[in-house]
Amino acid sequence: MQFISTRGQAPPASFSDALLAGLAPDGGLYLPQSWPQFTPAEIAAFKGARYQDVAFQILSRFTQGSFSDAELRDAVEAAYAKFDASEIAPLVEIGEGRYLLELFHGPTLAFKDVALQVLGQLFSRALARRGGRATIVAATSGDTGSAAIAALGGLPNIDVFVMHPRGRISDVQRLQMTTCAHANVHNIALEGSFDDAQGIVKALFADAPFASTISMTAVNSINFARIAAQCVYYFTATAQLGQPASFVVPTGNFGDIFAGEAAMRMGLGVARLVIATNANDILARALNDGVYASGTNHATLSPSMDIQVASNFERALFEASGRDADWTAPAMSDFARTRKLELPASVLAELRARYSAFASSDEQTRAAIGAVYKQTGRIIDPHTAVGVAAAMKMAPLRSQKPSAPVVILSTAHPAKFPQAVKEAIGTAPPEPARLAGLKNLPERMEILANDPALIKRFIFSRLAP
Ligand SMILES: *Cc1c(COP(=O)(O)O)cnc(C)c1O
């Protein structure tokens, strides 16, 4: 399988090349040259299968030519060995025809583990084969960083630099990153927002001599391997329900919900893909008003979604334009300059055929945590709650059975965000074993200004032998 860039100016790449590169050399994002196809019978057969086996079958269509079946099987088994639910992504009913798809059973208690654990396994195998070192520079809104550290900390031949917006992530999220003792892990607390951190990653990539000197690569959701691993749970959930569902996805960088579009393009029946955002509602405005325009970044109760530039939206725009790189490339560079993009009618119609979008305030987020707690006794985290709030805008939780099942992606364990939960229901969630003792460990991080030149010097100083 070969991969092409959304901007049309990069040579086709193998899966391993796309994996190790992250971003395509023309600044675009990689997508498969054509989407692999699954028949309804193949999808129905996923019902009751082990998650790891479904993941193997789906991923193998992308990794062909880069990894042998045995390598991929090993990688997938190793990736999910540390999950604390044997189903990996359990589906839990919270009301008639309404479900939570729990994606937080990995080592760092957020859905990022589902893909990053696979990516880490594939990365170390691909790198061992290619030889040399790689430097990962990641921007995190809170969960990617800890999941990347859990997946890559201690691996030979890789250095991991993670930038988080200082003071804008939860204490648990910070501790999960800064208490890691592995020498190849370097934390940066950036004086800025997540968008600033993501902007620095893009600036460093754009500096080709720097990027090649350090063999820089990305594990943010711009890396296609993450999308490939995230498609899997759309398939397992649908197979389990036995009919097409609407998926409500708490959305920031558009990676998780784009994996839903990928699953549809691979043959999966999906009723709707529902974008759920917090007050950072750039995507809801794009869908509803037809203008993709980034505003100021608001700090909310769901910090992992405090994003005004959704990198993966480029993939959806490329697909919605009929894979027209000649439109996508200038559109994305105009957007980078003006922070605004008017969507052509045909592109908007394509997007609306698949996606709906709802934005919710912090108040509605707290109300959703309260409503689920009252109705089911279950404590949900504020990101999941943004999804529930969106589902409640489609129809009240207690109303009669929806025509298609509604599956809300539950993206984090509530214990990662005890403060928000406490504000909503008056009690903090119980602390899971994985988090016990974090507070007593020493923290390591460097506080740095929002300045690419400074970040470059810091990276060089840490990489110096
Ligand atoms: C990253 C994250 C999201 C948003 O996912 P995207 O792929 O960036 O849209 C939602 N919830 C949680 C808990 C996250 O960590």
PDBQT file of the ligand as one rigid body, heavy atoms in Angstrom, charges set to zero:
ROOT
HETATM    1  C1  LIG A 501      -7.148  14.096  22.182  1.00  0.00    +0.000 C 
HETATM    2  C2  LIG A 501      -8.422  13.993  22.902  1.00  0.00    +0.000 A 
HETATM    3  C3  LIG A 501      -9.643  14.314  22.291  1.00  0.00    +0.000 A 
HETATM    4  C4  LIG A 501      -9.713  14.866  20.887  1.00  0.00    +0.000 C 
HETATM    5  O1  LIG A 501      -9.305  13.962  19.904  1.00  0.00    +0.000 OA
HETATM    6  P1  LIG A 501      -8.860  14.487  18.466  1.00  0.00    +0.000 P 
HETATM    7  O2  LIG A 501      -8.387  13.296  17.736  1.00  0.00    +0.000 OA
HETATM    8  O3  LIG A 501      -7.739  15.480  18.726  1.00  0.00    +0.000 OA
HETATM    9  O4  LIG A 501     -10.029  15.151  17.851  1.00  0.00    +0.000 OA
HETATM   10  C5  LIG A 501     -10.804  14.120  23.001  1.00  0.00    +0.000 A 
HETATM   11  N1  LIG A 501     -10.779  13.674  24.268  1.00  0.00    +0.000 NA
HETATM   12  C6  LIG A 501      -9.632  13.365  24.893  1.00  0.00    +0.000 A 
HETATM   13  C7  LIG A 501      -9.669  12.893  26.296  1.00  0.00    +0.000 C 
HETATM   14  C8  LIG A 501      -8.415  13.506  24.238  1.00  0.00    +0.000 A 
HETATM   15  O5  LIG A 501      -7.272  13.187  24.869  1.00  0.00    +0.000 OA
ENDROOT
TORSDOF 0
